[in-house]
Amino acid sequence: MQWPVQRSVIGLVMAVGLSMGVAGAQTPQNNPSQGNAEIGNRQTANLSGADQLRESTTVVETIGATRRRVSDMLDRARQERDIIKVNCLNDKLTQVDVTLRSARDHQELLQTAVSIANDGARNHEFTLINIYRSRVESLEGEARQCIGEEATAFDRTVVSLQVSREIATTDTTTLPVDSLAPERPLVTSPAL
């Protein structure tokens, strides 16, 4: 009779522990060392309207500078008469232009939201402007790939090689000549 009671107690302890573990895993931790996107949004939402306007101006200027860089890449590709690069860069430049126009439109909406003190709309527009910044950064990386430039994240990669001392030093890819001679089968009958 004791065994079923122990099993049910163990089962109950495990169920409570599992539910606490799942609940703990679902609660967000406010650890800034983790790259959690929600933390970044909370920090930018704490900016004042004037700060958000200044930051949005910086973002729009950054997008404009990216547009100029992609346009310069396109001009060089046209001079080289490389139609593949031209088509790729033209596509990226078009996407950057659309993003720049959208960022400017939402910057105006942000100014309106700040002027009427609508915090919800202000934070929404500011979030969209930051999304446009991320999008343009991605498009610039894609444009660099169009012209064959490597991504800057890989420029500093260092590869080191260590050879284990336990690896055989003899060449195992060639066989000695003796091993290539066919073996004669044993004679099983003296009559043959």
Backbone bond lengths (Angstrom), bond angles and torsions (degrees), N, CA, C in turn:
res aa  C-N    CA-C-N  psi(-1)  N-CA   C-N-CA  omega(-1)  CA-C   N-CA-C  phi
1 M - - - 1.442 - - 1.517 110.69 -
2 Q 1.307 116.62 -25.02 1.453 120.08 -177.97 1.526 111.35 -73.25
3 W 1.310 118.52 -32.82 1.466 122.62 -176.28 1.531 112.83 -61.56
4 P 1.353 122.13 -46.88 1.466 121.10 177.89 1.529 112.19 -63.06
5 V 1.329 117.98 -34.46 1.462 120.33 178.64 1.526 109.52 -66.50
6 Q 1.332 116.56 -43.63 1.460 119.62 179.16 1.523 110.73 -63.63
7 R 1.323 118.12 -39.99 1.459 121.46 179.01 1.521 111.16 -63.97
8 S 1.319 116.98 -40.84 1.464 119.19 -179.24 1.527 110.92 -70.29
9 V 1.333 117.75 -36.21 1.466 120.95 177.07 1.527 109.71 -66.35
10 I 1.326 116.82 -44.20 1.467 120.62 178.36 1.526 109.90 -61.88
11 G 1.331 116.01 -43.16 1.469 120.25 178.47 1.522 111.81 -61.92
12 L 1.322 117.18 -40.99 1.456 121.54 179.00 1.515 111.27 -65.13
13 V 1.334 117.23 -43.22 1.464 121.68 179.39 1.530 109.80 -63.39
14 M 1.324 116.62 -42.43 1.461 119.83 179.59 1.522 111.40 -65.40
15 A 1.326 117.39 -40.70 1.464 120.98 -179.44 1.531 110.96 -65.11
16 V 1.326 116.52 -42.81 1.466 120.11 178.40 1.523 110.10 -64.99
17 G 1.326 116.55 -44.26 1.466 120.18 179.47 1.516 111.55 -63.03
18 L 1.327 117.31 -40.87 1.457 120.95 179.31 1.521 110.80 -65.85
19 S 1.332 116.39 -43.70 1.465 118.06 -179.34 1.523 111.17 -66.12
20 M 1.322 117.39 -35.26 1.468 119.54 178.00 1.531 110.12 -69.58
21 G 1.328 117.02 -36.66 1.456 120.54 178.36 1.516 111.34 -65.81
22 V 1.340 117.10 -42.09 1.459 120.85 178.59 1.513 109.76 -67.18
23 A 1.316 117.86 -43.48 1.463 120.56 179.69 1.517 110.63 -64.16
24 G 1.323 117.11 -38.20 1.460 120.17 178.23 1.511 111.86 -67.17
25 A 1.325 116.50 -34.32 1.460 119.79 179.87 1.515 111.68 -72.28
26 Q 1.343 117.39 -24.02 1.450 120.25 -177.11 1.524 113.02 -89.20
27 T 1.288 118.83 -15.21 1.456 119.91 179.15 1.516 109.20 -83.66
28 P 1.337 118.35 127.95 1.460 120.33 -178.21 1.524 111.28 -69.41
29 Q 1.297 115.49 140.30 1.456 121.33 177.07 1.528 108.02 -99.41
30 N 1.280 117.65 137.18 1.469 121.60 179.56 1.512 109.90 -91.49
31 N 1.311 115.69 64.13 1.456 121.48 178.93 1.520 107.91 -106.57
32 P 1.337 119.68 107.62 1.444 121.05 -175.71 1.521 113.69 -67.03
33 S 1.337 118.32 -15.27 1.455 118.66 179.55 1.524 111.03 -73.78
34 Q 1.329 117.82 -19.54 1.450 120.90 174.97 1.519 107.63 -84.94
35 G 1.316 117.45 139.09 1.464 120.86 -176.80 1.508 112.27 -81.07
36 N 1.304 118.97 59.89 1.446 122.63 -177.77 1.520 109.44 -84.19
37 A 1.331 116.98 126.12 1.458 121.61 -177.41 1.522 111.75 -65.77
38 E 1.334 117.40 -31.67 1.450 119.70 -178.57 1.525 111.54 -65.57
39 I 1.301 116.68 -34.53 1.462 119.73 -179.98 1.529 109.74 -63.89
40 G 1.346 115.27 -42.10 1.464 119.22 179.00 1.515 111.80 -61.38
41 N 1.341 116.82 -40.17 1.450 119.90 179.43 1.521 111.32 -67.59
42 R 1.322 117.40 -36.46 1.459 119.22 178.64 1.524 110.49 -65.67
43 Q 1.323 116.41 -38.87 1.455 119.23 -178.86 1.528 110.75 -68.17
44 T 1.343 118.40 -40.53 1.458 119.77 -179.95 1.519 110.86 -72.17
45 A 1.342 117.09 -29.07 1.460 118.77 178.38 1.523 110.79 -68.61
46 N 1.323 118.17 -20.28 1.451 121.02 179.35 1.528 112.48 -81.17
47 L 1.324 117.93 -5.09 1.460 120.51 177.83 1.520 109.49 -71.18
48 S 1.307 115.24 150.15 1.465 119.20 176.35 1.526 108.93 -75.32
49 G 1.299 116.19 168.89 1.457 120.76 179.63 1.526 111.79 -60.88
50 A 1.324 116.41 -41.51 1.471 120.01 179.73 1.529 110.66 -65.17
51 D 1.345 116.19 -39.84 1.468 119.98 177.95 1.529 110.81 -64.94
52 Q 1.322 116.23 -40.50 1.461 119.68 178.59 1.534 110.77 -65.20
53 L 1.315 117.16 -37.57 1.470 120.16 177.52 1.523 110.56 -64.30
54 R 1.330 117.00 -43.79 1.475 120.16 178.43 1.523 110.78 -62.73
55 E 1.316 115.78 -44.13 1.465 119.92 180.00 1.528 110.97 -65.38
56 S 1.322 117.31 -38.96 1.469 119.75 179.42 1.525 110.80 -66.36
57 T 1.332 117.73 -34.21 1.462 120.96 175.83 1.527 109.90 -63.95
58 T 1.318 116.31 -42.02 1.465 120.67 177.30 1.526 110.84 -62.62
59 V 1.325 116.84 -41.45 1.463 120.93 179.86 1.523 110.76 -63.51
60 V 1.333 117.34 -45.23 1.466 120.82 -179.43 1.530 110.20 -64.59
61 E 1.323 117.06 -38.92 1.463 119.66 176.49 1.526 111.23 -65.26
62 T 1.317 117.31 -38.99 1.467 121.62 177.88 1.524 110.51 -63.95
63 I 1.315 117.01 -41.20 1.461 121.22 178.09 1.529 109.78 -64.21
64 G 1.337 116.54 -40.40 1.469 120.35 177.44 1.523 111.38 -63.02
65 A 1.329 117.09 -40.26 1.463 120.46 178.53 1.530 110.39 -66.21
66 T 1.317 117.09 -38.30 1.463 120.70 176.70 1.519 110.12 -64.27
67 R 1.330 116.54 -38.96 1.461 120.22 178.00 1.525 110.67 -60.91
68 R 1.331 116.64 -41.50 1.473 119.98 179.49 1.535 110.86 -64.90
69 R 1.333 117.08 -40.21 1.465 120.09 179.34 1.528 111.46 -64.34
70 V 1.332 117.08 -43.44 1.462 120.68 179.21 1.526 109.89 -66.92
71 S 1.331 117.03 -37.87 1.456 120.57 176.72 1.524 111.43 -63.16
72 D 1.335 116.97 -39.77 1.471 120.57 176.68 1.531 110.64 -63.60
73 M 1.325 116.64 -40.52 1.464 120.03 177.49 1.524 110.24 -61.45
74 L 1.340 115.76 -40.58 1.464 120.84 179.37 1.523 110.51 -64.50
75 D 1.323 117.36 -42.27 1.470 120.66 178.56 1.532 110.76 -61.04
76 R 1.333 117.38 -42.88 1.471 120.36 178.49 1.523 111.43 -63.89
77 A 1.331 116.40 -39.72 1.465 120.05 178.99 1.526 110.70 -65.96
78 R 1.320 117.12 -36.12 1.478 120.26 176.54 1.523 110.78 -66.73
79 Q 1.338 117.06 -39.43 1.463 120.08 177.75 1.525 110.83 -64.63
80 E 1.323 117.09 -36.18 1.465 121.34 178.26 1.528 111.92 -76.54
81 R 1.325 116.50 -11.43 1.462 124.09 -178.46 1.537 111.97 58.82
82 D 1.321 114.37 38.91 1.465 120.71 178.21 1.526 107.68 -97.28
83 I 1.321 115.65 99.54 1.465 121.10 -172.77 1.530 112.20 -65.06
84 I 1.325 117.27 -32.01 1.468 119.54 -179.94 1.529 109.96 -67.39
85 K 1.335 116.34 -46.19 1.466 119.77 177.65 1.524 110.67 -64.09
86 V 1.328 116.54 -40.21 1.472 120.37 -179.12 1.524 109.86 -61.07
87 N 1.329 117.21 -47.05 1.467 119.99 -179.22 1.527 111.60 -63.57
88 C 1.311 115.91 -43.47 1.469 120.04 -179.27 1.528 110.53 -64.02
89 L 1.341 116.26 -48.17 1.464 120.09 -178.03 1.533 111.78 -68.77
90 N 1.315 116.99 -33.49 1.462 120.03 177.34 1.525 109.99 -63.46
91 D 1.323 116.51 -40.47 1.463 120.63 176.94 1.530 110.80 -63.11
92 K 1.331 117.08 -45.32 1.473 120.60 -179.39 1.525 110.76 -65.40
93 L 1.341 116.95 -39.99 1.462 120.13 179.31 1.531 110.93 -64.62
94 T 1.322 116.51 -39.03 1.465 120.06 176.98 1.522 110.62 -61.44
95 Q 1.330 116.85 -43.08 1.464 120.29 179.14 1.532 111.44 -66.26
96 V 1.341 116.65 -37.59 1.472 120.04 177.23 1.524 109.54 -65.20
97 D 1.340 117.30 -41.03 1.468 120.35 179.00 1.532 111.68 -61.20
98 V 1.317 116.42 -43.15 1.467 120.53 178.94 1.529 109.62 -62.98
99 T 1.319 116.35 -42.97 1.462 120.58 179.95 1.520 110.88 -65.37
100 L 1.325 117.49 -39.79 1.469 121.14 178.41 1.526 110.50 -63.09
101 R 1.333 116.90 -44.67 1.469 119.36 177.98 1.520 111.21 -61.61
102 S 1.323 116.52 -42.89 1.471 119.70 179.34 1.523 110.78 -64.24
103 A 1.319 117.46 -40.81 1.468 120.44 179.52 1.519 110.48 -63.17
104 R 1.332 116.90 -41.32 1.476 119.62 178.46 1.522 110.84 -65.03
105 D 1.343 116.69 -41.95 1.469 119.99 178.41 1.531 110.65 -60.90
106 H 1.318 116.41 -44.02 1.468 119.36 -178.19 1.526 111.48 -75.04
107 Q 1.319 117.37 -22.71 1.463 119.49 173.07 1.531 109.71 -67.50
108 E 1.331 116.52 -39.26 1.465 119.72 176.03 1.527 110.55 -64.94
109 L 1.327 116.51 -41.28 1.470 119.85 177.34 1.525 110.94 -64.28
110 L 1.333 116.79 -35.53 1.462 121.11 176.07 1.526 109.92 -63.85
111 Q 1.322 117.43 -43.51 1.470 120.71 178.01 1.517 110.75 -60.27
112 T 1.333 116.22 -41.02 1.466 120.26 178.43 1.526 110.38 -64.43
113 A 1.324 116.82 -44.82 1.470 120.68 -179.02 1.522 110.66 -63.67
114 V 1.337 117.28 -37.67 1.468 120.18 178.33 1.528 109.69 -67.45
115 S 1.326 116.60 -41.26 1.463 119.28 -177.01 1.527 112.73 -67.17
116 I 1.334 118.00 -29.64 1.476 119.73 178.77 1.529 111.72 -100.08
117 A 1.333 116.82 6.59 1.468 123.57 176.84 1.523 112.93 59.10
118 N 1.327 116.51 42.29 1.457 122.27 176.53 1.528 107.70 -97.20
119 D 1.331 116.06 94.54 1.465 120.61 -174.94 1.520 112.77 -65.03
120 G 1.295 118.63 -37.22 1.469 121.05 179.50 1.521 111.37 -62.44
121 A 1.317 116.36 -49.08 1.468 120.53 179.48 1.522 110.27 -66.71
122 R 1.321 116.61 -38.42 1.472 121.04 -179.73 1.525 110.52 -61.00
123 N 1.316 117.04 -48.10 1.461 120.61 -179.99 1.532 111.43 -66.53
124 H 1.325 116.28 -36.46 1.460 120.33 177.66 1.529 110.91 -62.64
125 E 1.307 116.79 -49.07 1.467 120.71 -178.94 1.525 111.16 -64.53
126 F 1.309 116.75 -38.43 1.461 120.29 179.41 1.534 110.60 -66.20
127 T 1.317 116.58 -38.70 1.471 120.67 176.73 1.524 110.44 -63.11
128 L 1.330 117.03 -43.31 1.461 120.16 178.43 1.532 111.46 -62.26
129 I 1.302 117.28 -40.40 1.465 120.64 179.20 1.527 110.34 -62.73
130 N 1.324 117.30 -39.57 1.464 120.31 176.86 1.528 111.72 -67.85
131 I 1.310 117.33 -32.49 1.467 120.66 174.79 1.522 109.44 -65.20
132 Y 1.334 117.11 -39.64 1.471 120.24 177.86 1.532 110.69 -64.04
133 R 1.316 116.56 -36.43 1.469 119.63 176.85 1.532 110.07 -60.76
134 S 1.312 116.50 -47.68 1.464 120.80 179.29 1.520 111.12 -61.76
135 R 1.303 116.44 -40.65 1.469 120.83 -179.68 1.526 110.83 -62.64
136 V 1.321 117.21 -43.12 1.464 120.35 -178.67 1.527 110.89 -69.22
137 E 1.323 117.32 -35.99 1.467 119.43 175.92 1.526 109.98 -61.19
138 S 1.320 116.48 -41.25 1.459 120.93 177.36 1.532 110.94 -65.16
139 L 1.321 116.88 -42.05 1.468 120.76 179.39 1.520 111.50 -64.59
140 E 1.325 117.81 -35.99 1.463 119.48 177.56 1.526 110.38 -65.70
141 G 1.311 117.59 -39.75 1.459 120.55 175.94 1.522 111.61 -62.11
142 E 1.327 116.05 -40.93 1.461 120.05 177.48 1.525 110.98 -65.82
143 A 1.326 117.11 -37.32 1.465 120.81 178.01 1.526 110.24 -64.69
144 R 1.306 116.76 -38.69 1.467 119.89 177.39 1.529 110.68 -65.22
145 Q 1.295 116.55 -34.36 1.458 119.39 176.35 1.527 110.82 -68.28
146 C 1.316 117.59 -31.02 1.464 121.06 177.78 1.521 111.15 -59.45
147 I 1.323 116.75 -38.51 1.465 119.72 -176.76 1.514 112.09 -94.53
148 G 1.328 117.16 1.40 1.455 120.07 174.91 1.502 114.90 91.46
149 E 1.321 118.49 8.01 1.464 119.76 175.73 1.512 108.48 -76.52
150 E 1.304 114.86 141.45 1.453 119.55 179.17 1.515 109.06 -77.12
151 A 1.304 114.72 154.03 1.461 119.33 176.95 1.521 109.32 -65.41
152 T 1.321 116.01 141.08 1.459 120.16 -176.51 1.518 112.30 -66.86
153 A 1.316 118.24 -20.28 1.462 120.17 179.85 1.525 111.48 -67.83
154 F 1.325 117.28 -24.06 1.452 120.23 -177.07 1.519 112.44 -97.35
155 D 1.312 118.75 -3.52 1.454 120.84 -177.82 1.521 112.26 -66.10
156 R 1.296 118.32 -27.64 1.459 121.48 -175.12 1.528 112.42 -104.03
157 T 1.320 117.47 16.08 1.451 120.55 -178.89 1.519 110.10 -74.33
158 V 1.323 116.44 130.63 1.453 122.26 178.54 1.528 107.28 -115.80
159 V 1.318 115.61 127.95 1.450 120.83 179.16 1.521 107.88 -111.18
160 S 1.318 116.25 127.71 1.461 119.74 177.00 1.522 108.19 -119.00
161 L 1.323 115.73 149.68 1.449 121.82 -176.74 1.514 109.10 -126.30
162 Q 1.306 116.80 129.19 1.450 122.12 175.76 1.522 107.71 -123.13
163 V 1.316 116.05 126.91 1.453 121.36 -179.24 1.523 107.86 -99.27
164 S 1.311 115.16 128.52 1.455 120.72 -179.67 1.523 109.74 -69.85
165 R 1.321 116.71 141.33 1.467 121.37 178.44 1.523 111.39 -74.81
166 E 1.313 117.60 -11.90 1.455 121.46 -178.44 1.523 112.61 -83.67
167 I 1.314 118.26 -5.14 1.458 121.19 179.07 1.528 108.34 -75.98
168 A 1.313 115.97 137.86 1.469 121.47 -177.45 1.524 109.79 -63.65
169 T 1.336 115.75 140.67 1.466 119.91 -179.81 1.516 111.71 -94.22
170 T 1.332 118.58 -11.89 1.457 120.46 178.64 1.522 109.64 -80.46
171 D 1.319 115.12 151.31 1.461 120.69 -179.69 1.519 109.11 -79.16
172 T 1.298 117.67 115.93 1.461 122.28 -178.64 1.522 111.84 -100.02
173 T 1.316 117.66 5.77 1.453 119.76 -177.98 1.518 112.25 -88.26
174 T 1.336 118.90 -16.61 1.462 121.52 178.43 1.523 109.13 -115.95
175 L 1.313 115.72 148.48 1.455 121.61 -179.97 1.528 108.72 -106.17
176 P 1.307 117.46 147.10 1.470 118.75 175.23 1.533 110.25 -66.39
177 V 1.317 116.14 153.29 1.462 121.46 -176.08 1.522 110.69 -60.40
178 D 1.300 119.29 -37.69 1.460 122.84 -179.35 1.525 112.33 -58.32
179 S 1.299 117.30 -33.92 1.465 120.07 -176.47 1.522 111.38 -76.30
180 L 1.330 118.28 -12.92 1.456 120.32 -179.08 1.528 112.92 -87.85
181 A 1.342 118.31 -16.04 1.469 121.23 179.25 1.514 109.95 -70.88
182 P 1.332 116.73 135.40 1.472 118.37 -179.53 1.522 110.45 -71.96
183 E 1.278 115.48 147.33 1.458 121.21 177.27 1.515 108.76 -91.61
184 R 1.317 114.81 138.77 1.458 119.88 176.53 1.514 109.05 -79.89
185 P 1.321 116.86 135.83 1.467 117.45 177.04 1.527 110.89 -70.24
186 L 1.300 115.64 152.19 1.452 120.94 178.60 1.532 110.20 -69.44
187 V 1.297 114.90 142.75 1.454 120.41 178.21 1.518 107.88 -80.11
188 T 1.303 115.99 126.70 1.455 119.94 -178.50 1.516 112.33 -96.82
189 S 1.308 117.64 -16.05 1.457 120.24 -178.16 1.537 109.15 -133.35
190 P 1.306 119.15 133.76 1.453 119.55 179.41 1.517 112.26 -69.98
191 A 1.293 118.22 -13.39 1.459 121.09 -177.86 1.531 110.89 -76.59
192 L 1.194 118.75 -23.71 1.471 120.99 -177.00 1.454 113.49 -79.73
